Amino acid sequence: MDTEAQPTERDRSSRPSDPGAIPDAEGPEARSRFALVARITDWLPGGRISLTLVICLLFALLLNLFVVKPFQIPSGSMENGLRIGDRVLVNRLAYRFGAEPRRGDVVVFDGTGYFGDADYVKRVVGVGGDHVVCCDDKEGRIQVNGRPVDESTFLYPGDSPSTVPFDVVVPEGTLFLLGDHRGDSSDSRDHLGSPGGGMVPVDRVIGRADWIAWPFAHLTRLHRPSGYARVPEASTASDPADAHG
């Protein structure tokens, strides 16, 4: 009895006709992509090196437009934390997808029509609905929603929280912003009598400053101060119509 397995038609058809041939594992789609890359590299001066540089530049451009934007500190208004010439990385996605600026965040915003025709970097002191007062506290501190805020960890040495008294309620959708170097900062206090009352709309915020990236010796991640994290939410009884200053 012959027990040797006999090849079926399927077995025969699946075998390559040429035993030494290597099956084409790529397929027409992969060959088409490789051909396109080859044509581009042939067209570009410098070939693959130039193509790699172009891809890297496009990636950097998209990163700058949608994710992270470098910003150079132009003044001493945020010293000592941010010094003139420091370059910070601004997270453009921090306040997308429903997130909002929080008290204590350092933000970069377009001040056109509110502070001046430029981008600015300041710290968020009050958000929509907050009652911000300076400086009735016995230690001369800013109070937000009745809670004194300890700013000693970032306030410029020798500066008081403010030499300008104010008592404001921040309208919904806007921010009350101050520099850390209060003696060298033009901020919401200087525009209380201007249109908008010194408040900046949230939609003018470009992003949150998350890192000092340059110079390398200043490389630091910027954290939200704990003093602002303890501030209670605004009372529902607060009314922007009560704002004055």
Secondary structure, 3 states (H helix, E strand, C coil): CCCCCCCCHHHHHHCCCCCCCCCCCCHHHHHHHHHHHHHHHHHCCCCHHHHHHHHHHHHHHHHHHHCEEEEECCCCCCCCCCCCCCEEEEECCCCCCCCCCCCCCEEEEECCCCCCCCEEEEEEEECCCCEEEECCCCCCCCEECCEECCCCCCCCCCCCCCCCCEEEECCCCEEEEECCCHHHCCCHHHHCCCCCCCCEEHHHEEEEEEEEEECHHHCEECCCCHHHHCCCCCCCCCCHHHCEC
